[in-house]
Amino acid sequence: MISQQRNDELTKIGPGEPAGQVLRQYWMPAALSEELIGARPVVPVTLLGERLVLFRDGSGTLGLIDRHCPHRGADLCFGRLEEDGLRCPFHGWHFDTTGQCLEQPAEPEGSELYKNIKAVNYPVIEKQGVVWAYLGEGDPPPFPGLDCFAAPESHVFAFKGLWECNWLQALEVGIDPAHASFLHRFLQDEDPDQSYGKQFRDRAASLDMPMTQLLREFPRPELLIEDTDYGLRLIALRDLKNGSTHVRVTNHIFPCAITIPMSNEMTITQWHVPIDDKNCYWYSLFTSFGDPVDKSTMREQRLKEHHLPDYRPLKNRLNNYGYDPEEQANQTWTGMGMDINVHDQWACEGMGAIQDRTREHLGQSDIGIMKYRRKLQSAMRALSKDNPDALPMAPGNGDIEAITGPQSIDAIAPTDSWQESWKESEANRRKASSWATDL
């Protein structure tokens, strides 16, 4: 259990809030690039509690500015998109991608008031199908050299989904390796050869055993947590009782991302990004070490589960997440279908918009969550003492671009030498890849 005050500190993300200040030190996903495809590339963005508008002007330059016109607060998401910016329909005030006002046609002839008017704006950049925004002060940091950024664009697919809950409880599911044996338990195993694009459907590393079977039959992993320059490495060991051990290596990337194995070929790097205190988006970059990603298939699979333009899951609290008691009895532990994102969504949203951690009771399987909360609290303390360089992956805390990987894999290893064997499996995968580098 923790106090209500501490829970508020960990979860609230508005300007001036301790956790919000930490998150503002890093680049955050703001939108998918595909959201800006079309005749009018203008989309509303609410990020870290701030209402913004993202647009691309006629030259292709991106702008992210305050959604409310500095004149009298009209909604610029309905602005007129022009060659060199966005014009408010209310009185014609015209803004460029930096938020600078260029024109005030209703003001007297010769007025230069517009020169003193600038909307709040934030730096943005496109990488791997995502538009990233930096909401902090000063110059934005460089991007780390993570696999999802180092891979060619052909080998990365981006998607997102809306969850109606606080960002922290969404993130904490990703640093909880034990839950996969229960929340994502399938009572029947699919053919791994038909598993493309689906998590936990591949074979368990070099075994013929499907991952669903391994997670079901070996539900009590030994968990080891290691501090790293990017956050945490989480290792889940499942003793197969035959001299071999299944080693699953996942990662937390500070402050709000995870990297996990999706299949023997792909990893997922996923950010849990606060919209506000009670809603968040997950943004995933699916990265292939083998063939280029079949983006058409991946997108089609996920659009069957989501509603555009807000990427809201079709299964949600309003329809009980598609719950089917017969399915729960015979196919899945949740009875909520085969998409594991729905299982996670139910678990997180069911806690309430903001989980009441004054009533929780953590166990040994929650060691990753406990370590992450301490890391977040340490970062908040550092910022309160005006020491941002003490944060993980801070510009003054080493070479961010030199942070690579992270290693994230399912491996089968001899029980007495698993520490070396999983790293050898990872090295072999990278050696066979057309783009990956050794770590």
C-alpha positions, 0 to 999 in steps of 0.5 A: 500500500502507498499513501494517497499523496504518493499515489497522486504524485505518481499518477498526475501528469499536468504541468507542474505535477511531479510525474508530469514534469518527469515525462516532459523531459522526454520525447512523447508520441503525439500522433501516428503519421497516418493520421495526417494523410488526406486533404486536410492534415489537421488533428486534435492532440491532447497530450500530458493534459494539454489541448493542442492541434497538430497540422502540416502546412503546404510546405510539409512542415509540421506544427504543434500549437495550442488548440485554443486561439490566443485571441478569444479561445476558439478551437483551431482544430477547425481552422482553415489550413493554408499554405503557410499555416492555420487560420482561425475562422473566428476573426481570421488570425493566422498562425504558422507552424511555430505558433507565431501570428502572421496576420490579424485582418480584423485589426486596424490597417497598419496594426502590428499587434500580431508581431507580439502574439504567439501561440504555445508551440512545441517541437515535433519530429516524425520517426518510424510512422509516429509524430513525436513531441517534446513538451519540456523546456529548453532544447529537446534531447536526442533520440536513443539508438533503440532498435525500433529507431535504428531499423529501416522504415520497412522493418517497423510498423506503428499503431496505437490504441486508446485506454480509458485509464491512467497511464501508470496502471497501463505501463505497469502491466508491461513490467509484470511478466507473471501476468501473461500465464494467467490473463493471457492464458489460452486453453487451446493452442493455435497453429504457430505457422498461422500466428503472424502479427499476433503476440504469444502465438509463435513457438517458444524459441527453439521448441515446437511447443507454442508459447501459449502452451508454455505460459499455461503449463509453467505459470510461476516464473522466477523474476530477476530485475536489473538496472540499466542505462535505459531503465530496467531489464526484467528476466522471467525464468521458467524451469521446464523440468528437463534440464532446460529453462525458458528465458523471457527478457523484457525491458522498461525504457524510462519513463513510460515505454517497454520493449518485449518479444512479440515473436521469434522475429519481432519485438514490440516497443510500446509507449504508454502516453498520458492524454490526461490523468484518466486516459492514455494511448499506447503507441507500439513500434513493431520491429522485425529482425528478419523480413520487412514487416507486412504492414498491410496485414498488421494494420488490417488485423488491428483495424478489426479491433479498433474504431477510427479516428480515435483508435478506440477499441471496439471491445470496451467497458460499454459492451463488457469487452465482448465477455462470453462465459462459454469462451471463458470456460473453454478457450480463454481465461478472460472470455474476452476474445483472442486479442491480448490487448483487450485482456490488458485493457480490461485489467487496467480499466477495471482498476478505475480511472486512477487505481487506488493504490492505498488498497493494493497488496503487492507480492514478489511477482510485482518486483518490477513494479516496485523498482520502477516506482522507486526509479520514478520517485528518484527522478521526481526528487532530482527535478525538485532539486533542479538536477535533470541530468540525474534522470535516466537517459538525460542529455547530461547523463551520458550519450543518449544516442549510444543507448541501443537495443535493448535485448528482448527475446524468448530463449530456451537455455540449459538451466545451468548456463542460461545467463550466457545462452540467452545472450548467445541466442540474441547475438545470433538473431542480430547476426542473421539480421540485415540491419541489427548491430551487435550489442 
